[in-house]
Structures are given as C-alpha cells and as structure tokens.
Amino acid sequence: MAVFKMPSLGADMEAGKLVEWLVKPGDTVKHGDVVAVVETQKGAIEIEVFEDGVVEKLVAELGQSLPVGAPLAIIQAPGEAAEAPTQTAPPVAPQAPAEPAAPAAEAAPPTAPPAATPSGIAASPAAKARAAELGIALESLTGSGPGGAIVLSDVETKKPAATPSPAQDRGAYLAEMRKAIAAAMARSKREIPHYYVTHTIDLSAASDWLSAANADRPPEERILMGALLMKAMALAAREEKAVNGHFGEDGFTPSAAIHLGLAIALRGGGLVAPAILDADKKSLQDLMEAMRDLTMRARAGRLKSSEMSMATLTFSALGESGVEAMAGIIVPPQVAIVTAGAPGLQALVRDGEVIAAQAVTLTLAADHRVSDGRLGSKFLTAIDAKLQTPEEL
Amino acid sequence: MTEDEIRSAYIEELVRVAPDLDPAEIAGSDHLQDDLELDSMDILNLVIALNQRFGVAIAEADYPQIATPDLAAAFLAKRV
C-alpha cells in the first residue's frame, strides 16, 4: 500500500488547490495516469500517479490547498489484499436517468435506514453516490439526516464552488503567476552564482536543410528551427554533463536523463517552462510534436505535474523576430539555461570574407558552483557542431 | 463560404490553438504575433488547423497572408 502524495510542482510553487478528482475508490491506475487536477499560480496542473495499483481511498478533499508532500490518496499495489472492503460506487437505480434531480426528493423519509459504510459512517445511497462522484470523503461531512446520517444536501453544501472562467480572472491569475516567477527568479539570483558565455552559430546548413525538408511536408509534419536548436542542445548535454541535473542540499547531481524545459511566454506576461522528457532520445519529428503539444497545453492551462518539476536543463528562445541575444536566469534546482536570440541574417566571417548568413546567438547562463566558463564554452561549441550536420539530428 | 464566415471559422480555430484568447476581443486587423502574442509554434498549430478545416495548402511563404483575421479571410476566400 502506498500513500500517494502531492508531487512537486516546480521550484516556484509550494502548494496547489485540489479542484478535481479523476479517479474514485476501486479504480485501477497505472504509472503516469492523470488522477487529479490542482489549481496553482501557473494554471491548472494535472497530477499524475507514479504507482500501479488500485485506488483504495481518496484522502484529500476538493477545495483544499495542499502543500507538496501532502497525502492525496491511498493506492494498493496490484494483488495486494484490501485492508477494508473496497467501497464501490453504488449501482445507479434504473429509473434514475428519468428522475429530475429535485432536492425535494431527499426530504422524503428514506424507506430503509441509511446503511453504514465500511468505515462506519451512515449515509444515504444518493449522498454516497454524489460524494463519490465529486470525490468528497464521507468522513469529512457532517450528517443532518436521521441519526446523524449524511444526506444528499450535506454533500451538495460541501461541493466546492465552480472555478471562475479563465477570462474572468485572468488579470489576477497573471498577477499570481508574476509573483511565482519573481520568487523563483529572486531565489535563483540570490543563491546561484551565474556565469555567462555567448556564441553565434552559423545556421546556413541548418536553414537550408530545413527549407528543403519542409518544402513537401504537410503542415503537421513541418519542423521549426526551434526544434533543431533543442535537439542539438539535448545531444550536446550528453557530452557536457555538468549542465544537466539538479543542485540540492548535497550539491550537484547530474542527470542521466535529459529532460529539456521549454520556456513558453503566455499572453499578457506569464511564463512557464514545462519539460519535454528524454528530449535527446526523441526524433526531430517527435520532438517537434512534443513542442507543439506543450505550447497548446500551456495556453490551455493543462500541463502535467511531471512536466512542471522534472526539467534538468532549460531552453528559451525569443522566436522569429526580436533582438539578437538574451541572457537567462537559471530555474532552480537546475544549473543551466540556454537562451536564443532571434535567428536571422548576420555578418559572419567565413574563409576570411565577411558574408551575410543565417545565424543565431546563444547565451548560456550556468551555475558557477558546478562548472566554469571553459565547460560552458565547450557546451555551446558542441551545440554549434551538431547544427552543422542537421541531417544527423 | 463568405469572407465573414471564413473569418469566424478562422477565429474559432485560433481560439482553439490559444484558448487564453477571448474571441470577442479579437479585431480583424489584429496581428497574430504583434498583437495577439502568438509564437511560431502557435502559428504552425493554426496552419495545421486551417489546412484541416478548409483543405487549403498554406506554404511557409504564405504565412504573412494569414497573419490577421482580415488578411486570412481574403486569402482563404480565393482558395476554398
């Protein structure tokens, strides 16, 4: 049996408000399933479970603000005997669909005394069904029915108010997000001795290859320069391990897996940097699809808990227009961030001649507790080398 | 399809790609990147959606032609 706890939601968030349960007791879950939704300063985040098993009990209540590590549910491992009989949702009465959900129905005296649940709590079948549907634990309710039994109206009272639509409170939401960004960035600048290295990369080979590759592809298969940059960065991070990992109480722990955070600017001034897991192992096409999907879900406010906390290195690009370079601030507990200015024609020297060529300027901000400029230089040079053979990305 | 119908359909797809946009606040002359703050990933997502909805091929070179709802309506009206 395992206690399923509130996972980390990223460096800048310490708590989330539980707004939805997507499972109920008795449901089978497996690693990676989304089981709940919490509202955070960075939007709604889907919480994934990391055990396989059967949901025995939902511990956390809807509407509760829960810190990281708070118990959410009890999960039984597969094959494990239940401690108590598993509480299954009561069968729906056949006539139920035709019956209007009139609150008056509850006022009628029950034909039989409310049955006690396995936990010894008396509740009417309608109340039990509704509580299960809403993910409300019966233990948390005060019964107003006969003999203190929980009736439907007790459940309805407990039901959290519907969350306001994003448009209504977008200003407040962005203000909250700004606070979260401010806290994380201030902490980063206070604790991490940043150093910076900058390098301009000739993108002639990469952009020629990209134009040719995209020419006869349908839009859903088109690849953007951002995907080439991310792939080159992920592969280079395999070689320079001191940029990829987390810095904790015991110092730096390099990560074998390369989970690349992608900074996505939100309309009106928000910023999220969810992770693309195992970016170095993805084909360009898969990486591109992951980037498109992540962008869409970031806008919709539907990111997953693993994406919010697992990044081992971050990439941030200004997009296709804008200034030529930007220096970033490391997202703790990571130790490096690569930022890209807008790619475009730049004056480069090739074979002793000044030429105009497609180029991008990358800046690495890295943690001096872990590495120094020489390593940073090698890392950016490795990214450059990989972009010269785009067909191998 | 009239240009107005195409414009509404375009805005519908746009809001699906960027659900944080309020369709009531999108003007016909709003530029996807400069006014609506979309990035190149969003533009590609929109091109995919428009291609599926209208069956019109939109090459990368044509992206400036769909950069605002008005421009896109005129561009697509000639091709649907």
Interface residues (C-beta under 8 A of the other chain):
Chain A: P166 A167 R170 N214 P218 P219 E220 R222 L224 G226 I264 A265 L266 R267 G268 M291 R292 T295 M296 R299 A300 G301 G319 E320 S321
Chain B: V17 A18 P19 D20 L21 D22 Q33 L36 E37 D39 S40 M41 D42 L44 N45 V47 I48 N51 I58 E60
